[in-house]
């Protein structure tokens, strides 16, 4: 997406979440997520829609997707993205040269 005319392709609503760590009653660190913002985005699933990964001695399906949204230089890979009812870990962030779009590379793992 490099032209202004492509802005109409941003049709999917996504929520970007950021985390904070707090101590619970036992002094343990607990991660909680709060909404950073809601954005319109286009979604593109990668060639290998799913692959399996070995996590904690069990197979886990991994789905990779790229989310293109309006430019935002405040996002980082510690944030997560919620699309429909699925949560994606942001694994990479790129910006177009004209600073019009931000592309988030993200992975979603089946529980």
C-alpha positions in Angstrom: 0.0 0.0 0.0 1.8 3.1 -1.2 -0.8 5.4 -2.5 -3.5 7.5 -0.8 -6.1 5.8 -2.9 -5.4 2.5 -1.1 -6.7 3.9 2.3 -10.0 2.3 1.5 -8.4 -1.1 2.0 -8.2 -0.5 5.7 -11.5 -2.2 6.5 -10.8 -4.4 9.5 -11.0 -3.0 13.1 -8.1 -4.0 15.3 -7.2 -3.2 18.9 -3.6 -2.5 19.9 -2.8 -3.4 23.5 0.2 -2.4 25.7 1.2 -4.1 28.9 2.2 -3.1 32.4 3.6 -5.1 35.1 2.4 -4.9 38.7 3.0 -6.8 41.8 0.1 -9.0 43.2 -0.6 -9.6 46.8 2.2 -12.2 47.0 4.8 -9.9 45.4 4.8 -11.7 42.1 5.0 -9.7 38.9 1.7 -9.9 36.9 1.4 -8.6 33.3 -1.9 -6.9 32.5 -2.8 -5.5 29.1 -4.7 -2.2 28.4 -5.9 -0.7 25.2 -3.4 1.5 23.4 -5.8 2.3 20.6 -8.2 1.0 18.0 -7.3 1.3 14.4 -8.6 0.4 10.9 -6.3 -2.0 9.2 -5.9 -4.3 6.2 -5.0 -8.0 6.9 -2.8 -10.1 4.8 -2.1 -13.7 5.7 1.4 -14.9 4.8 2.1 -17.7 2.3 2.5 -20.4 5.0 -0.8 -19.7 6.7 0.0 -22.1 9.6 2.9 -24.0 10.8 3.4 -26.1 13.9 5.9 -25.3 16.6 6.9 -27.4 19.6 6.1 -25.5 22.8 6.1 -27.1 26.2 6.2 -30.6 24.7 3.0 -30.0 22.7 2.4 -29.0 19.1 1.0 -25.5 18.7 -0.3 -24.0 15.4 1.2 -20.7 14.4 -0.6 -18.3 12.0 1.3 -15.3 10.6 -0.3 -12.2 9.3 0.6 -8.6 8.3 -1.6 -5.8 9.5 -1.3 -2.5 7.6 -2.6 0.6 9.4 -2.1 4.4 9.4 1.4 5.5 10.4 2.2 5.3 14.2 5.8 5.5 15.4 4.9 4.8 19.0 4.2 1.1 18.6 6.7 -1.6 19.7 7.1 -5.3 19.7 6.1 -5.6 23.4 2.5 -4.8 22.4 -0.1 -7.2 21.2 -2.9 -6.9 18.6 -6.5 -8.2 18.9 -8.3 -9.0 15.6 -11.8 -10.4 15.9 -11.4 -12.7 18.9 -7.8 -13.7 18.3 -4.7 -12.2 20.0 -1.5 -11.7 17.9 2.0 -11.1 19.2 3.7 -8.3 17.3 7.0 -9.7 16.0 8.1 -6.9 13.7 7.3 -3.3 12.7 8.1 -1.5 9.4 7.0 1.9 8.1 6.6 3.0 4.5 9.1 5.5 3.3 6.5 8.3 3.0 5.4 7.7 6.7 1.8 7.0 5.6 1.5 3.4 6.8 2.8 1.1 9.5 3.0 -2.6 8.8 2.9 -5.0 11.8 4.1 -8.5 11.4 2.3 -10.7 13.9 1.9 -14.3 14.9 -1.1 -15.9 16.5 -0.7 -19.2 18.4 -3.5 -21.6 19.0 -3.9 -22.4 22.7 
